[in-house]
Amino acid sequence: MATIKLLDKSVYELIAAGEVIERPSSVIKELVENAIDAGASRITVEIKNGGISYMRVTDDGCGMAYDEVPTAFLRHATSKLSTAEELENIHTLGFRGEALASVSAVARVEVLTKRPEDDLGTAYKISGGDEELHDRTGCPNGTTIILRDLFYNTPARLKFMKKDVTEGNYVQSVVDRLALAHPEIAFSFIRDNKTVRVTSGDGKLYSVIYSVFGRQFAASLTGVDYEQSGIRVSGYISTPHACRANRQMQYFFINRRSVRNTTCMAALEEGYRNSVMVGKFPACVLNIEMSPADVDVNVSPSKTEVRFSNERIIFETVYLAVKNGILNAENSKEIPAKAFSVPEPIKEAPPFVPSSQKEAETTDLLQKAPEPLRSVPTEEKKPGSVPVPQEQQPEKPAAFTSPVAVYKPLPPKNIFIQEKMDIEPDHTDTEKYEFINSSSLVRMASESKDTRLPDPIVEQEYAPTLRFIGELFKTYILCECGEELILIDKHAAHERIRFEQLKKELVSNAQLLAESVPLTLSPEEWTALADNADYLEQLGIDLTFNNDFKAEITAFPSLLTDISPEDTLQKIAEILLKGSDDIEGMLFDDILHSVACKGAIKAHEYTSDKELEALAKRIWEDKSIRYCPHGRPIITTISKYNIEKNFGRIQG
């Protein structure tokens, strides 16, 4: 460990100023980050009364030398940087040199620390910024810091603390985030003399997710691992059907540092566009590894906000990582057998589902989950068996190895990103079908050429032949495949197919207007549209720009004949001024949703068996089509095992 010394004034004046201690959780964050920077492999955090009366952080890191301990409690004293240039390339979690000084000013602090090479350790006490003890003592290697009576000398701040339970929850959230960021470290969290969190420190992120959030959440995740331009995005994202009602389960880490960043959030949710229901939000635990020189962490005292030198590439990399994770996950859901069980009669109170039964249902879901999700260890039993005890740690799901998707959002200013695909689409089918109107399908000769851009590559697996059975309630297509009954929502399926066709036709379906439409724009709007004229041309919109901040629309997509071109361009200008270049996604998707829905096959209306069979085959063979544009699932399955179990052919 480098020598601790006081920074020069020319250096610490460059560091963002501000108070770092707001509540017990911020104290724990600073102390645990110091332990991580010290190379600890085991960290124990203990609090009492929400951390107000007692906090303890123990680690097995490098420790501190006897002479350096008092210096560590001086403001702007740190071992993690020494020159102004190092602020532009920070590799550690801490670097400000303010935490211990701030803590010691508002609490009673005790320190026991020892380096492996020293015979004796150091005992140090400081209260309210005044040193009370500095002596040698026997203690284990590493550092233990105990804080008592936080804000004892600042009652005005103490009265703003919330209830002990609330403050304790804040601390636990901080510990959870640090554990997720560092799966290689074994964390223990003790709350009011009760151990409430333990992680194994085996280096597997999935093990930490399982320990922190539980089996059900962990089973709903799929792996992500994507890299481009020296930026790697890895971790886990929720499958589309497991999205939540809020964004509370979105965890982003930049070089193992927990951050809040709107660019990452926007990229995540853009990757799920058209795959989740309206009002639902994806969950994730994603770590973004990049050069420290390309990210500025010296933005706020809490170090939870960052700035990127190139936000565009960050957005694109996170977006593609998420998109690949969704495309390469199995999206169809298994319906548990219990969904068809006859309910038991009510006796004295409404029936409830016992925990063992919930476990059986969860296990049943996991049996049909894709391989990356089947990570909870189970015994070698027939399907539906109850998992082994929870003390066995799960293994991290194997990352998918299929070709990555080459789909990318349309870039602005005619800058197209093109990649070669190693696998060519299979055009060996003797016949194909395509929809030509709301209620019919037409057979298309195989020799017809497909001039569309290649679709995203999705993991191809062997699939048994799909056998058409019939239609249920004039809404759901029934098919048999292997030992599964397949149900397909015909309206949602046709709507998604039409939506994807409309999106592809949109960029090549410009129509010259009989009379140009004049536009009166602000200077900012005029500049935004002029700078992106080539991009607009790719969307089928041609503009002529005049020098007095006016423009004329000379061509417009024929698919949007019912939409006002003037209103559309003003909305596009507004989107561009907000810093987004995803006009197609933010503006046209909603319009195309409506067009696709109106022209799709309707539920509760007659559809011929030939049309239903062709639709089912199209959906089954294209695994990228599993959700309608509004996010509702298209396909669900019922296993032969569940059917036979409900008929009593299988026991247990």
Buried (B, 14 or more C-beta within 10 A) or exposed (E): BEEBBBBEEEBBEEBEEEEBBBBBBBBBBBBBBBBBBBBBEBBBBBBBBBBBBBBBBBBBBBBBBBEBBBBBBBBBBBBBBBEBEBBEEBEBBBBBBBBBBBBBBBBBBBBBBBBEEBEEBBBBBBBBBEEEEBEEEEBBBBBBBBBBBBBBBEEEBBEEBEEBEEBBBBBBEBBBBBBBBBBBBBBBBBBBEEEEBBBBBBEBBBBBBBBBBEBBBBBBBBBBBBBBEEBBBBBBBBBBBBBBEEEEBBBBBBBBBBBEBEBBBBBBBBBBBBBBBEEBBBBBBBBBBBEBEBBBBBBEBBBBBBEBEEBEBBBBBBBBBBBBBBBBBBBBBBBBBBEEEEEEEEEEEEEEEEEEEEBBBBBBBBBBBBEBBBBBEBEEEEBBBBBEEBEEBBBBBEBBEBBBBBBBBBBBEEEEEEEEBEEEEEEEEEEBBEBEEEBEBEEEEEEEEEEEEBBBBBBEEEEEEBEBBEBEEEBBBBBBBEEBBBBBBBBBBBBBBBBBBBBEBBBEBBBEBEEBBEBEBEEEBBBBBBEBBEBBBBBBBBBEBEEEBEBBBBBBBEBBEEBEBEEBBBBBBBBBBEEBBBBBBBBBBEBBBEBBBEBBBBBEEEBEEEBBBBBBBBBBEBBBBBBBBBBBBBBBBBBBBBBEBBEEEBEE
